[in-house]
Amino acid sequence: MSLVVARVSVGEKSRFLQSVHWLSPYAGVMSKKRIVATSKVIHAPASEIFDLLADPRKHALIDGSGSIKEPRNAPARLFLGAKFQMDMNMGVGYHVKNKVVAFEENKCIAWHHVAQFVWRYDLQPVEDGTLVTESFNYDKPWGWAIEPFHFPEKNLESMKATLERIEEVTAEKSA
């Protein structure tokens, strides 16, 4: 058995989190997948949607969370291994450094920041346009630390709003 105790501080508030894990000597360590995802059919070609996602200058335009402000030190178009920074604001300004970890033209693009939580978009052509799936993968040993603050649920709502924004932006372009 292992006992994990962590002190999490937010502003002036702090609290203790405890987790007890029973590990069978025969089962090994079992992973709880920490992934949230949402999908939407967007009435636009995959290439048009992918161009939005691969251009960090457009991320603030399509961001459903409202936290992305503008790129800082970013290429005009992302590519596998590209590093880019974004100015952010979630009540207080900060910036985040990202690295592109998946890039397949018109099919998928993904990046992570220092905590290695991955934001990914998968695009699949369908009869009415493109099925776009956005996912947030926080399946790291430290991923539990964001759960008490409801980040996975908040991210899911923001991801749904992002897909709506992508649909709006591509519709405006087509009009």
C-alpha positions as CSV (number, residue, x, y, z in Angstrom):
1,M,0.0,0.0,0.0
2,S,1.2,3.5,-0.7
3,L,-0.1,6.8,0.8
4,V,0.3,10.0,-1.1
5,V,-0.2,13.3,0.8
6,A,0.1,16.6,-1.0
7,R,-0.4,20.1,0.1
8,V,-2.0,22.2,-2.6
9,S,-2.0,26.0,-2.2
10,V,-4.2,28.4,-4.0
11,G,-3.8,32.0,-3.0
12,E,-4.1,32.1,0.8
13,K,-6.0,28.9,0.9
14,S,-4.3,25.5,1.2
15,R,-5.6,22.1,1.8
16,F,-4.3,18.5,2.1
17,L,-5.2,15.8,-0.4
18,Q,-4.8,12.2,0.5
19,S,-4.9,9.2,-1.7
20,V,-4.5,5.6,-0.7
21,H,-3.5,3.1,-3.4
22,W,-3.7,-0.7,-2.9
23,L,-1.3,-2.4,-5.2
24,S,-1.4,-6.1,-5.8
25,P,2.0,-7.6,-6.2
26,Y,0.6,-9.5,-9.2
27,A,-1.3,-6.7,-10.9
28,G,1.5,-4.1,-11.1
29,V,0.7,-0.4,-11.3
30,M,-2.6,0.3,-13.0
31,S,-3.2,3.5,-14.9
32,K,-6.4,5.5,-14.7
33,K,-6.7,7.1,-18.1
34,R,-7.2,10.8,-17.6
35,I,-8.6,12.1,-20.9
36,V,-11.5,14.3,-21.7
37,A,-12.7,14.7,-25.3
38,T,-15.5,16.1,-27.4
39,S,-16.4,15.9,-31.1
40,K,-18.4,17.9,-33.6
41,V,-19.1,17.7,-37.3
42,I,-17.9,21.0,-38.8
43,H,-19.2,21.9,-42.2
44,A,-15.8,22.7,-43.7
45,P,-12.9,20.8,-45.3
46,A,-10.3,19.3,-43.0
47,S,-7.6,21.4,-44.7
48,E,-9.4,24.6,-43.7
49,I,-9.8,23.6,-40.1
50,F,-6.2,22.3,-39.9
51,D,-4.9,25.6,-41.2
52,L,-6.6,27.3,-38.3
53,L,-5.1,24.9,-35.8
54,A,-1.6,25.0,-37.3
55,D,-1.5,28.8,-37.1
56,P,-0.8,29.9,-33.6
57,R,-1.8,33.5,-34.5
58,K,-5.4,32.2,-34.9
59,H,-5.6,30.3,-31.6
60,A,-7.0,33.3,-29.7
61,L,-9.7,33.6,-32.3
62,I,-10.9,30.0,-31.9
63,D,-10.2,29.6,-28.1
64,G,-13.4,28.7,-26.3
65,S,-11.9,29.3,-22.8
66,G,-11.1,33.0,-23.5
67,S,-7.7,32.5,-21.8
68,I,-5.5,32.6,-24.9
69,K,-4.4,36.2,-25.7
70,E,-1.7,36.1,-28.4
71,P,1.3,34.1,-29.5
72,R,4.8,34.9,-28.3
73,N,7.8,33.4,-30.0
74,A,5.8,31.3,-32.4
75,P,6.3,30.2,-36.0
76,A,3.7,31.3,-38.5
77,R,2.8,27.7,-39.0
78,L,3.4,24.9,-36.6
79,F,5.2,21.6,-37.5
80,L,6.2,18.5,-35.6
81,G,8.7,19.5,-32.9
82,A,7.9,23.2,-33.2
83,K,8.1,25.2,-29.9
84,F,5.8,28.1,-29.3
85,Q,4.7,30.3,-26.5
86,M,1.3,31.9,-25.8
87,D,0.3,34.8,-23.6
88,M,-2.5,33.7,-21.4
89,N,-4.9,35.1,-18.8
90,M,-7.0,33.2,-16.3
91,G,-7.6,36.0,-13.9
92,V,-3.9,36.8,-14.0
93,G,-1.6,37.1,-17.0
94,Y,1.1,34.5,-17.7
95,H,2.6,32.7,-20.7
96,V,2.9,29.0,-21.5
97,K,5.6,27.2,-23.6
98,N,4.3,24.5,-25.8
99,K,5.9,21.8,-28.0
100,V,4.1,20.1,-31.0
101,V,4.2,16.4,-30.4
102,A,1.9,15.2,-33.2
103,F,1.4,16.7,-36.7
104,E,-0.1,14.9,-39.6
105,E,-1.3,17.4,-42.3
106,N,-5.1,17.7,-42.3
107,K,-5.5,14.8,-39.8
108,C,-4.1,15.6,-36.4
109,I,-2.1,18.1,-34.4
110,A,-1.2,18.0,-30.7
111,W,1.0,19.9,-28.3
112,H,1.9,19.9,-24.7
113,H,3.3,22.4,-22.1
114,V,5.8,21.8,-19.3
115,A,3.4,19.5,-17.4
116,Q,3.2,17.4,-20.5
117,F,-0.6,17.5,-20.6
118,V,-1.6,17.1,-24.3
119,W,-4.1,19.1,-26.3
120,R,-4.9,17.2,-29.4
121,Y,-7.2,17.7,-32.5
122,D,-8.1,14.8,-34.7
123,L,-9.8,15.5,-38.0
124,Q,-11.8,12.9,-40.0
125,P,-13.5,13.8,-43.3
126,V,-17.2,12.8,-43.2
127,E,-20.0,13.3,-45.7
128,D,-21.1,16.7,-44.3
129,G,-17.7,18.1,-43.6
130,T,-15.1,17.1,-41.0
131,L,-15.5,15.3,-37.7
132,V,-13.3,17.2,-35.3
133,T,-12.3,15.7,-32.0
134,E,-10.5,17.8,-29.4
135,S,-9.0,16.0,-26.5
136,F,-7.1,16.9,-23.3
137,N,-4.9,14.2,-22.0
138,Y,-3.6,14.7,-18.5
139,D,-2.7,11.0,-17.9
140,K,0.6,11.7,-16.0
141,P,1.4,10.7,-12.5
142,W,0.8,14.3,-11.4
143,G,-2.5,14.7,-13.3
144,W,-4.5,14.1,-10.1
145,A,-3.3,17.5,-8.9
146,I,-5.7,19.4,-11.3
147,E,-8.7,17.3,-10.5
148,P,-9.7,19.1,-7.2
149,F,-9.8,22.4,-9.1
150,H,-12.2,20.8,-11.7
151,F,-9.8,21.6,-14.6
152,P,-10.8,18.6,-16.6
153,E,-14.5,19.5,-16.5
154,K,-13.7,23.2,-17.2
155,N,-11.5,22.2,-20.1
156,L,-14.3,20.0,-21.5
157,E,-16.7,23.0,-21.6
158,S,-14.0,25.2,-23.1
159,M,-13.3,22.5,-25.7
160,K,-16.9,22.4,-26.7
161,A,-16.9,26.2,-27.1
162,T,-13.7,26.0,-29.1
163,L,-15.3,23.6,-31.6
164,E,-18.2,26.0,-31.9
165,R,-15.8,28.9,-32.5
166,I,-14.0,26.8,-35.2
167,E,-17.4,26.2,-36.9
168,E,-18.2,30.0,-36.7
169,V,-14.8,31.0,-38.1
170,T,-14.9,28.6,-41.0
171,A,-18.5,29.5,-41.8
172,E,-17.6,33.2,-41.9
173,K,-14.7,32.4,-44.2
174,S,-17.1,30.5,-46.6
175,A,-19.7,33.2,-46.6
